[in-house]
Structure formats: C-alpha cells, structure tokens
Amino acid sequence: MHRDIAAIICYGTSTCRTNLDQLVTEPTRHKDDCNNILDLVFTDNTNIVKKVSVTDGISDHDAVVVDLDLRPSRKRKKKKKKFLVDKADLEAIGDHIRQFSAEYFAKLVDVSASAKWDAIKNCILEAMEKFVPSRMTSSRFDVPWFSRALRRQCRKKQKLYNRARKTKSGEDWSIFCSARKEFTRAIRSAKARFVNEFLSSSIKDKPKAFWSYIKNLRQERTGVGDLKKDNKTVSDTKEKAEMLNHQFQSVFTKENDNTLPHVSFSLPHGIPNLIISTNGVEKLLMNINASKAMGPDGIPPWFLKLAAKILLHYYETCSRLRLIMEKCPMIGR
C-alpha cells in the first residue's frame, strides 16, 4: 500500500514538473475483475493529438492507438481590401458630402432617425469608394524584413540553382553555393537589423506593429480551432461563431414569451435633458482611435476622424433626432 501511494505521488510530481499530460483514460489490462491502466502516453503538446483509443491487443493486454497531426499546417491569409488613407482626396470628399447636404436637409426632414442614418452611411461609403484609393492585401506570409532587394537576390539564387541542376557542372554548383551563402547572410543581417532598430522603437511608438510581430512568432494556433460540419472542415471565424451559437441555442429550452410575468420598473429620479452641442460632437469624432476596427455599419474609424469637420452637422442632427424620437437606429444599437 505504501509503495502504491509513493508511486502515485511520484507520478503526479513528475508530470507537473515536466508539464506533461497523460492521454490514456481507458483500461489497457484486464485480468479477472481488475481493470488497470498500464500503458501510458505522455505529451507536452495536446494540440497535435487528434484521437486516443484502446483496441484489442495480445492476450489480456490492449493496444493504445494514438492519432497525431504531425504535419505543419499553414492557412493562406484571406485577401482584404485596404484603403490607402494617406492618398485620400479630402477636397473631393468634402465636395461629395456637401452635394449630399442639399438633399439631406431638404428631402430628409420628416423621416426617421434610421432613414437619416442610412442616408449618411451610404454617402460615407460612396465617398470612400470613389475618393480613397485601395488595394487588395497579399495572401502570402511575407516577413517584414524581406525587402525587394532580398527578393531579387532570392530569385537570382534560384536561377543559379536551376542552371547548376541543368548543366551539372562543378563550376555552376560552386557559384550557386556562394550565392546561397551570401543570401543567407543577407537575410540574417536584415532580420537582426529589423529586430534591433524597428522593434526597439516600436514598443512605445507603434505597439500594434510590435505585438503583431510577436504574435507571428507563435508555433501553434490558439483560440477556437477548426470545426467540422457535414464532414467539411470550417475555418472561417464567422462560420465557426454561427456554428457555436447554434449549438449553444440548441441546449436551452424555448419558453413561451406570453407566459412570462410582467415586472414593473421605474427610476427613482428622472434623467436630466441631454445637451448635444457642435463642439461636443466634434471632440468625440476627433478623439476616435483610428487604429480600431470598424463597427457593424462598415465605416472605419479613420474615415470619421479624417472627415470629422465635414460630418459634424450630420451627426449632430441625427443624434438630436434620436433623443427626440427616443429611438436608436438598429445598426447603432
């Protein structure tokens, strides 16, 4: 008995110190009425383990089958539309929104706040598409220090390799080996220069770029992994969120809303009248963090900050109308 307790304590402390996880949970030895786990499988990376099962083995010993994913998987990045904010035509954006103002203040006087907001949103999106240049991002995984000069040097090295492989000449192989060594030194030097110069200053000046580089150094994926639906692997974040949302909803009971009791609620003190001023709206627009992601309306924060003085009156009138009608547009909730 004392030996068993000592073995259990030794097993627990050794696995904790080495950060190992034991995967076998089913008995692997059957004798008389005793079922014991004698075969153990340890790992320090449970993300590569797909399945662990116990099958029939020899005599009273079962065999443990472990399915591992040892092949490195890399997904191609999705191409995204990126607006070139520095090349935006502010004068054309201002003229476009001023032309819209005549229709806004003349024809959209008696409409709801939602209709006013939809008109403003469509005008902003149209101005972005027309007067802010854009390009599609690349789907390649390029490192930030891999410059055009290094890319030309890499293509030159590949051409020398193709020629040496075709001619099988010792001199060509020697030229290729020299080019490969030179390219390796150049790319190591470029990486060291990037880490020493750019990252050291970007910790305070550009923290987003710094943490983006740190995030790309990960060797495994975190968060919600790929899901399977109808024997198809789902990797898109939106589809995975919808699948999990559907799964969570399926385990709850759907009750009849008509049978719910009515609970009366009243505030002890009324809310004083809110004052919306032009300076207040302008201050909120100018203090927007331009690096944040866009909301459900599809308008990026950088555009609101860029055209704050032009959009000032539209946001002011729309906000006042929300308070008067005591109703907020669906997209702004």
Order of alpha helices (4+ residues) and beta strands (2+ residues): alpha-beta-beta-beta-beta-beta-beta-beta-alpha-alpha-beta-alpha-alpha-alpha-beta-beta-alpha-alpha-alpha-alpha
